[in-house]
Amino acid sequence: MEPSRGAEPAQVLRGRRGRGGNLRALLRPADPPLDVEPGVDRSKPFMILLVDMDAFFASVEQAHHPWLRGQPVIVCGDPSRRGVVTAASYEARPSGVHAGMPLAQARQLCPHAHYVEGNPEKYVALSLRLLNLYLTFTPDVEPFSVDEAFLSLKGVSLEQAGDIGFKIQRSIEERFGLGASIGVGPNKLVAKMAAGVRKPRGLTVLDGAGFRSWFWPREVRELWGVGPRLAERMRSLGMSTVGDLAHAPVELLRGAFGIIGPKLREAARGEDDTPLTPYHRAVMAKSMGHEVTLPEDCSDPGFLEGTLLRLSDQVTRRLRSEGYQGRIVSLKLRDARYVTRFRQRALTEFTADCTPVFHVSCTLWRELWDGSAIRLLGVTLSQLSTAGRVARGELFDRDEKRGRLRDAMDRVRDRLGEASLIPAGSLTHQREMSHVPFGAVSERRS
């Protein structure tokens, strides 16, 4: 069978709205099948999704700092020193800036960009929250990188998998204000390559026929796992496109590339039997906490109290986002001499409200503090329980109104970023504490 040339992929979906989209109408009838390995059970279908976060590091900074949205953002090391670009937002990419480029060159190409020092803790924290979101759709989730994950959906059709992919995309946008491109296919290879067909915010669904129609006419270097040098060797053997590789004799490939030769041919034909390995099953957290090293050693009571307010706010917000309440508040204090002290106290009832946690944190801090300069503060809640298991004490109208207000504030911050609403008592910390991510700073979760 000759590969089709130049056809647009009918399986590509982008910007689909609602549930009324007819995915089945977009799928072409399957081409005659390629060789199928014996033992493949077609009666128990499963589909693979690859979720690829768009310009993840830069997008996280834009979500965390709303004034950066729509602006060219370049994430790097210390912007005042020499270094390389870690990530560039889509607004910066038309200037030619890309990851790995020297900062000096990036500044020449895009002088008006916002250069932001990267925060690995923030990105890892968001990545973990995304994984927890994926687990609400399927227990079979395999992280592929900090901004990519494979999901396995058992017993679903291609159309159903596409619908689930759209729901995941929408959930990511609503909860985190981030964009993701998603590929759907019968195996990991097809899903991975489909995710790159349309970016950003693309949703591409490919069956075997769709893979062949879209990728066979394309350059062989577009095949997942084929780098520039390998592509050059293939071209020297007359294999310029993915379709050429798919039809190359196995003996030729084995002689030229050894044992990986036949595997390359299988990949070019959209065949992949790599299993998906779930990274974990969801387990209940025992504690959640945040700690922060202050910009400089500090003995200002007002600043320290504001720091505790910000930490208490972020810890309880994390509890609420994951459906937990806690009862034991722990305070960690490290002074300028690196002497670390701890103290904890039980609340009268389980809570995910910032106010009681902050009050107890301040009490513990005053009991521990001897007036010397402080280097680090941390707040942790333990003895956790899921909110549904706790006998709620907030039965009065006043508490219910406060709860509704708190939920509304959480939704605003989910949408507009953490800096959109912060406790008034920590306003002086907005710049100093902007690096503290909602998710974890040296977070302890056991």
N, C-alpha and C positions, 0 to 999 in steps of 0.2 A: 504494500500500500504506500503510495506516494504521500508525503506530507503536504497538507494544504498550505497555500502561500497567501500571505497578506490578509487573511480574514480577521475581522474584529471579533473579540471573544464575546459571544452572546451571554456568557456566564458572568460577566462583570456587572456588579451592582454598585451604584454609588448614589448616596443621598436618598435612598429609598425611605419612604415615610409610611408609618402606620402598618397595619397588618394586611392591607388590601393588595399589596404588591404581588403579582403573579409570577413567582419565581419559576414555576414549571414551564410557563410559556417562553422563558428565556433560555431554556436548556435545549440544545440541539439533540436530535436523535443520535445515539451512540454510533460511532464508526465501527466497522468490523473489529472484534477484539484482537489485541496482540496476543502473543503466547502467554497463557496463564499457567502459573505453577500449579502442579497437582496438589490437592489437599486444601485449597482455599475454599472456605465455606461461605458462599454467597448468601446463604439463608439467614445469617446472623450479621447484618450490616452494622458497621460503625463508621463514623466520620471523625476526621481530625480537624481541629481549628488551630491556627497559629495567630495569636494576638501580638501585634507588634506596635508598641507605643511610638507615636510620631514625635521625632525630635525630642526624646524623653527628657533629658536633663534641662534643655532650654525651655521646654513647655512647662516643666515643674516650676522653674523660676518665674515664668509668666503667670502661672496660676497662683503662686505664693505672693507675688508682687503685682497686683492688677494693673499698675501703671506701665508695666512692661508689655502688656498685651498689644499685639499689632505692631510692636517695635522690633527691629533687628536685635537679637540677643545672642551673644557669644559667650559660652561657658568655658572657663579656662582655669589655670592655677591662679596664683597671685597676679592680678593684672598689672602690678607695678614692676614685675620682674619678667625676665625672658621665659618663654615657654611655648606651648603649642595649644591649638584649639582643641578642646575636649568635645564640644558639640556646638552646632549653630542652628538657630531657629530657621524656619522656612522663610521668614522675612529677610534673613541675612544671606541665604543661599544664592539668590540671583546675582549677588556681587562676586560670586566665585569662592566664597569662604567655605571650607569643609574641615571636618575633623582631621587632626594630625598636621594641619598647616601651621607654620611658625606664626606666633602672635604678631610679630613685626609686619609680616606680609598681610595678615588679616586686617591690621589697622590701615594699611595702604589701600586695600580693596574696599573696606567698609569702615571709614573713619567715624561715622556717626552712630555706630552700633553701641549698645550697652554691654560692657564687658563685665561679667559677673564671675566671682570666684566660686568654683564648684563646691558642693557640699555632699560628699558621698553618703553621710548618714541620712540626710534628707531623702536621697534617691532610693536608698535601700529600704527605708521605712515605707515610702510610697509603694515600692515594688511588693513588699510583703502585704500591704493592704490590698493591692490589686489581686494578688494570689488568693487572698481570703474571699474577694468578690467572685473570682472564677469558681471557687469551691461551692458557691451557692448554686451554680449551674450544673456541675459535675464533680464527683470525687476524684476523677482521674485528671490531675493537673501536673505537668512537668515543666518547671522553669527551664528556659533555654539560655537566658541571659537576664541581666537586671531589667531589661525592658521588653522581653519576649517570653512567651509561654505557650506550650502545646496543651490542648485540651482534647480529650477523647470523649465522644458522645456515642454511646452504645444504643443499638436498636432504633436509629433514626434514619430518615431519608435525607438525600442531599438538600431537598427543599426545607425540611425541618431544621437541618443544621444551619442553613442560611438564615432562617428566622431567629435561631438562638444567637447566631453571630451578631445580628442586628440589635438584639436586646442587650447583649454584652456591650456593644459599642455605645448604645444609648445610656446604659448604666454608668459607664466610665465617664461620659460627658457630664451626666447629671451629678454624680457624686464627687468627682475630682476636677471637673472643668478641663479635662485632657482629651486629646484626640488619639484614636487608635486605628490602624489599618489591620484588617482581618482577612486571612485566607482560609478557605474551606476546601477540603479534598478528601479522597479515600485513604490517604496516607500522609506521613509527615513531610515527605519531599514535596508533594503536590501542594499541600497547605502552605508550606514555607514559601515556595515560589509564587503561589497565588497572592500571598500577602503583599508582595512587592509590585504587583501589576498596576495598582492605582494607589498613590499616596499623595497627600495625607488623607485620612479619614475614608479610605476605600474599603469596600467589602466585595471580595471576589470569590465566587464559588465555581470550582472547576471539577468536572468529572474527568475520566480518562480521555474522552474525545476532546473535551475543552482544552486539556493540557496540550494535546498534540496540535490542535488547531492554532493555539496561541504561541507556543514555544518552539515548535519545530522550525518555523521560518527564521527564527532569531539566531543571533550570533552564539556560538558555542560557549563563549565566556559568560553568558547569562545563566548557564546551568549551575545550580547550587553545588559548590565544591570545586568548581573549575576556576583557577586563578589565571593571571595573565600568561605565565610561563607555560602552564599546561595547555592553555588555549592556543598558544603559538605553535607548540608541538603538534597539536591536532590539525591546525591549518596546514602545516607542512606535509601532513599525510592526506590532505584533501578533504578534511572535515571542518568546514567553515560554520555550519549551522548545527543546532541541536538535532534537527532531523537527519543530517548527514551522519552524526554520531550514532543515532538510533538505528540506522541501517548498515552500519559498518560491520564487516565480518568479525566474529568473535576472535578468530585466530589472529587477525591483524592487530586487534586491540591487546590481546594477551602478549603478543610478541613485542609490541611497542611500549606497553605500560605495565606489564607483569600481571599480578593477580588482581589489581584494581581495574584492569581493562574491561572485563565483562561487567563489573559493577557500574562503571561509567556508562556503558551501553544500557543497562537496566534503568539507570537514573534518567537517561535521555528519553526513555520510553515511558517515563512516569511511574516506574515500578520501585517500590520500597517496602521492605518488610521490617524496618527498624521498629521495635516495640516502644510504646510510651511507658515511661517509668514514673508513676506518681511520686512526688517528693515527700508527701506526708499525708496522713489523715488528720483532720481537724481535731485538736485536743483543747481541752479547757485550760485557759490561762489561770495561773495561781497568783500572779502579781503583775502590775504594770507601773512603770515609773519613768520619770525623766530627771536628768541631772544636767547641769551646765557649768562649764568652767567660765568664770567671769572674765570680761575683757582685761581687767587688771584687779589686783588684790584690793578689796574694798572693806571699809569699816563704817560706811554711811548707812545708818539704820533704815532710812527711807528707801534707798536703792535696794537694800537687801530684802526689805519687806515687799517691794514691788516685784523683785525677782521671784519670791515665793508665790505671789499672786499669779504671775504668768505661768509658772510651773504647775501650780494647782489647777489652773484653768485648762492647761493642755492635757494633763493627766486625766481629769474628769471628762474632758471632751473625747478622749480616746476610749475611755470606758463606755461612754454613751454610744459611740459609733459602732462598737462591737457587742453591745447588748449586755454589759456587765455593770455590777455595782460592787463597791468594796466597803470594808468595815474597819480595817486597821491602817492608820496613817503612819508612815515612817519618814523621818527626816535624816538626811545625810549632810554633814558639814565637814569641809576640809579647809584648814586655815593655811596661811602663807608658809608655815613650817612643814606642810604636808602631813599634819596630824589630822586623822579622820575620825569623826565621832558619829554615832548613830543613836537615835531614840525613837520610840514608837508609842502610839496610844490608840486604844480602840474607841470608835465612835459609838453612840448609843444605838444607832441603826445603820443598815446598809444604805449607801448613797452613791450617786454619780453626779452630785451637785458640787460646784466649786466652793461655795461659801463655807460649809462646815469643814471641808478639807483644808482650806486656806487658814481658817481660824486655828485649827489644831496645829497646822504646820508652824504658824507664828508662835504659838505657845511653846512648842518643842524647841524652836530656834532660840527663843529667849532663855530657855532653861539651859541650853548647851553653850550659848555664846558668852565668851569672857571679854568681849570688846576688842579682841585682836582682829587684824585684817583677815577676811575670808576669801578663799580662792575658788571654792566650788560649793554649790548647793544642789540638793536633790530631794525630790518628793516621790514617794511610792505608796500605792494602795495595794493591800493584800487581803487575804481571806475573801476572795472574790466569789460572787455567785451571779448566775445569769439573772437578768432583771425579771424574767418570768417566774423564777422560783422564789423570789423574795416577796414576803408579805409587805406590800407597799404601805408606808406610813403617810404618804401624801394624799390624804383623803379630804382635806379641807379645800374650800374654794381658792384660798390664797395660794396654797401649794400647787394646785392644779393650774392656776393662771401662770405661776412662775415656771412650771414645767412646760407649758405651751410656749411661753416667751423664750425659754432656753432652746426648745426644739426649733423655733423659728430662727434664732440666731445661728444655730448649727447649720441650718440649710443655707443661710446667707454666706457663711464662711466656706461651706462646701462649694458653693458656686463662684464666689468672688475672691477666695483666698483667705489665708489666716490673718493677714494684716488688715482685712476689711473691717473687722470688729475685734477690738482687744479691750481688756479691762482698763478702765480709766486710771486705776492705781498703778498701771505699768506703762503708761504713755511715755515716760522718760526712758523706757527700755526698748522702744520700738526699733531703734537702730542697733543697739548693742545686742539685742536678743533676736534679731531677724534671722540669724542662722539657725535658730532652734526649730527643727521641723516638727510638724504635727505627725507623730508616728514614733519617733524615738531619737533621743540623744543619749547614747550609751544606755539604751533602754534595757531594763531588766524584765524579761518575761519568762516565767518558769511554769 
